[in-house]
């Protein structure tokens, strides 16, 4: 659900039973730089997800079986109802189905579609291999990363600048495991670098490092393999952009690092680079982030107490004693003999 290079993909949830009562209808509009995409979500008791795309059809990047012109409104890619996750790279898209199978479409100049090729393009979603245990995916500029359900991390595409984390040159045309660790939980691809989180909350990076976007306290050289950023183990959310990175900690504080050009890091400067994760402001209620080409967006949770009026009514029952009469001997003490 990311836009790159004039192309957009989105998932739409629909009810599998037309008679089911709809629980929620949400229209989500996300602004990324000067571009936008939207996703129409209809959530019911049971949901299915169809795949829509719009934008430039060049090199098959919309998956609509055409290589010409533009698609100017959301268009159904195919009739499948079981898509679960999608990400858009610079000119290609990755998508995971509910059964754990992985698909790609778009430009394939560097093997980034994982189809065993380094030329041409895929006009429609095409399955990558036969594995059915894929969980999360990330797509960058000419490369891709993906995590399996067992926590292993894979990459494919162009290896230059270490962007695949495989410590290789040339291109990798099919998914290849990155290292041997099996505790990866999320991965995000920027233009030429990648961020990844482990299950214990530690943050790693690999790829190009011209502006400190890897957070490794240097702007020289590239990180060819996953390298831990600092020693903190309380990171919860990440996003990688063009030469910079964003990350949120478990306490809701927001950090950025990399190129400050255009103010994209949010650190109140447009000069120089932030070489290590640096906190943005003092707020601790950040909940979601997205790093674009030259700008960033973030959501912050704001708690607004609902006005309430409490009225308490107290009812008191009092017993007022009557006059006391002497014992008259007849047992009723009414004072009458």
Secondary structure, 3 states (H helix, E strand, C coil): CCCECCEEEEEEEEECCCCCCEEEEEEEEEEECCEEEEEEEEEECCEEEEEEEEEECHHHCCCCCCCCCEEEEEEECCCCCEEEEEEECCCEEEEEECCCCEEEEEECCCCCCCCCCCCCEEEEEEECCCCCCEEEEEECCCEEEEEECCCCEEEEEECHHHCCCCCCCCEEEEEEECCCCCCEEEEEECCCEEEEEECCCCEEEEECCCCCCCCCCCCCCCEEEEEECCCCCCEEEEEECCCEEEEEECCCCEEEEEECHHHCCCCCCCCCEEEEEEECCCCCCEEEEEECCCCEEEEECCCCCCCCCCCCCCCCCCCCCCCCCCCCCCCCCCCCC
